[in-house]
Amino acid sequence: MFWGPRFRAIFNLLAAAKEVEEGRTDGRGLTDRENATAADLRSAHADTRAGMFFSNLIVYFIILTTAATLHAHGQTDITTARQAAEALRPLAGNGAYLLFTLGLIGTGMLAFGPRAELLES
């Protein structure tokens, strides 16, 4: 339930990126799209910029909060993945390694964003 809508949104984004890339390959620009007005494109541009700004702001504060919390608990020298997973132990208990693993897998999935052709069936 928690991950379903997020994965669906990511896959929709990747499919849209693939469609745009195919349009560029065929020589079509964004203004050549059916029923796309200049106002629609400006709105999409503003929406994209706002989304990027706020998502990066959230990531910044996640990193800042994590660093402040680890520093407050005396964990200032984390150099390995094992140490990073162990740092999660006060939060996740025995599930710290699983939580860290899921985080790594999620980050890896984000790295495939530009590779929309992986979604082809």
C-alpha positions in Angstrom: 0.0 0.0 0.0 2.8 2.4 0.9 5.1 1.7 -2.0 2.6 1.0 -4.7 1.6 4.6 -5.6 5.2 5.7 -5.4 6.4 3.0 -7.8 3.5 3.8 -10.1 4.4 7.5 -10.2 8.1 6.6 -10.9 7.1 4.3 -13.8 4.7 6.9 -15.2 7.5 9.5 -15.1 9.9 7.1 -16.8 7.3 6.3 -19.5 6.8 10.0 -20.1 10.5 10.6 -20.4 10.7 7.7 -22.9 7.9 9.3 -25.0 9.7 12.7 -25.0 13.0 11.1 -26.0 11.3 9.2 -28.8 9.8 12.5 -30.0 13.2 14.1 -30.0 14.6 11.2 -32.0 11.7 11.7 -34.5 12.4 15.4 -34.7 9.4 16.5 -32.8 9.7 19.2 -30.1 7.4 19.9 -27.2 5.6 22.6 -29.1 4.7 20.0 -31.8 2.5 18.0 -29.4 -1.2 17.8 -30.1 -3.3 20.3 -28.0 -0.3 21.7 -26.2 -0.6 25.4 -25.9 2.2 27.8 -24.9 0.4 28.3 -21.6 0.3 24.6 -21.0 4.0 24.3 -21.6 4.8 27.3 -19.3 2.6 25.7 -16.6 4.4 22.4 -17.0 7.7 24.1 -16.8 6.8 26.0 -13.6 5.4 22.8 -12.1 8.5 20.9 -12.8 10.8 23.6 -11.4 8.7 23.8 -8.2 8.7 20.1 -7.8 12.4 19.9 -8.2 13.0 22.7 -5.8 10.8 21.3 -3.0 12.0 17.7 -3.5 15.7 18.9 -3.2 14.8 21.0 -0.2 13.3 18.0 1.5 16.3 15.8 0.7 18.6 18.6 2.1 16.7 18.7 5.4 16.7 14.9 5.6 20.5 14.9 5.3 20.9 17.8 7.7 18.6 16.2 10.3 20.4 12.8 10.0 23.8 14.4 10.3 22.7 16.4 13.4 21.2 13.4 15.0 24.2 11.2 14.4 26.6 13.9 15.6 24.5 14.5 18.8 24.9 10.8 19.6 28.6 10.8 19.0 28.7 9.0 15.7 30.9 11.3 13.6 33.1 8.9 11.7 31.0 6.7 9.5 33.1 5.3 6.7 31.6 2.0 5.8 28.1 0.7 4.8 28.2 -1.5 7.9 28.8 1.5 10.2 25.9 3.3 8.4 23.6 0.4 9.0 24.7 0.1 12.7 23.9 3.8 13.1 20.3 3.0 12.4 20.1 0.4 15.2 18.7 2.9 17.8 15.9 3.6 15.4 15.2 0.3 13.8 16.6 -2.2 16.3 17.4 -5.6 14.8 15.8 -4.4 11.5 18.6 -1.8 11.0 20.3 -3.9 8.2 17.0 -4.5 6.5 16.1 -0.8 6.6 19.6 0.2 5.3 19.3 -2.5 2.5 15.9 -1.2 1.4 17.3 2.3 1.3 20.1 1.2 -0.9 17.8 -0.6 -3.2 15.5 2.4 -3.4 18.4 4.6 -4.2 19.6 2.2 -6.9 16.1 2.2 -8.5 16.2 6.0 -8.7 19.5 5.7 -10.6 17.6 4.0 -13.4 15.4 7.0 -14.0 16.8 8.0 -17.3 16.6 4.4 -18.5 12.9 4.4 -19.4 13.4 1.7 -22.1 13.7 -0.8 -19.2 10.0 -0.5 -18.8 9.2 -1.9 -22.3 7.4 -5.1 -22.3 
